[in-house]
Amino acid sequence: MATMNAEKQALLDAIERDRDMLVDFFARFVGTPSPNPPGDTRKAVAHIARFLEAQGHAFRLVDPDPLQANVVGTTDGAAPGKHLVLNGHIDVFPVEEGDARWTHGPWSGAVADGKVWGRGACDMKAGTTASIMTYHYLSRMRSRWKGRLTLTCVSDEETFGPMGARHLVEKVPEVLGDCLLNGEPSSPFSIRFGEKGPLWLAFEVRTRGAHGAYVHASENAAKLAARLIQDLEAVTEIRPDMPPDVARALAEARETTDRAMGPGSADIVPRVTLNIGRVAGGLKVNMVADRVRVEADIRLPVGVELATVMAEVEKVLARHPQATMEVINFQPPSSCDPFSEMVGHLQDNVQHLRGFRPKPIVSLGGTDARLWRYRAIPAYVYGPPPAGMGSFDEHVSIDDFLHVVRSHVLSAYDYLSRG
Ligand SMILES: [Zn+2]
């Protein structure tokens, strides 16, 4: 194993010394509920603010909605240089009231069996803690690096809301640096440099309707909807026009992609996918259905434009005059340089810490990192495995948590101390 330079070894030693403090901060963070909806994150924001205040670190609250504030801190190194931004979200998925499947209560932040348990442990209070601690350790040694480091902990992520990262990138220019690092759940074996873009469409099929015996009197909206759904599969035949470096990274990371997101995911990362998430309609078994709503979740890979998909959808609609369509949500796919300096730092540090090199991949799901990529700022996600994410018994092992902290701290230091 290669030896680390003195500063980096000192950072690792400090993390080892502070192990109990780090786990305690993380577990209490998980133990402070911040479900969204409803999205009131005041107590979780106070948990972060208390720590930063006690350590004497610069920060302020940016709160277009005081119930869901964002924590923003900026600190400068010894000389001008590059600007690294750290980003994580404070809000978490909600939990169904009385869900008895949790071994430890969803808001317990229990530390047991070498793991921290509770809603938001992996998505993403482990990663947000890594951002906060990276800001903490690097702020304490500002004379040893150049440039600027900005911390952004945001409140309104889980619902694609406007009060969190979207507000910051639009209204607070200091959060737009030269590179972004984020600890959303992913896998220790992969670095996410891009993500697919969701396009959610709602179709409404309407007919006259009739008595169920009088099928000659009206077209059936349910049967028409079934044909419409079949025809929509055409979008999955669209082929992407990928930048060559993205195509190369994906080809080199097929195994890693399947490992990170499940067998079969490498096949669909570069494809348009169609999920029919919801079908509702009809009134009664002995009536001809006169109204059916179909909600489709289409995912665009890097290299496919919205216009290309919509042209296919319009062709389908032209064959179904009984159907209307509306767009519920669209986020373009995003990507950045898969072989950048930051990717190299993360790979070198993980190699040192764990003995393997994570590979750059594109993820299926979305994160706030896309908002930086939309502005041509390279943005990378390196976080813990998604155990129990969006389900029950969400947890992160203390080893995985500390690994993400170490990887972020060392890579941020490398980025700001070189070149
Ligand atoms: Zn998340």
Residues whose N, C-alpha, C, O or C-beta is under 5 A from the ligand:
A	BS01	ZN	D123 M124 E184
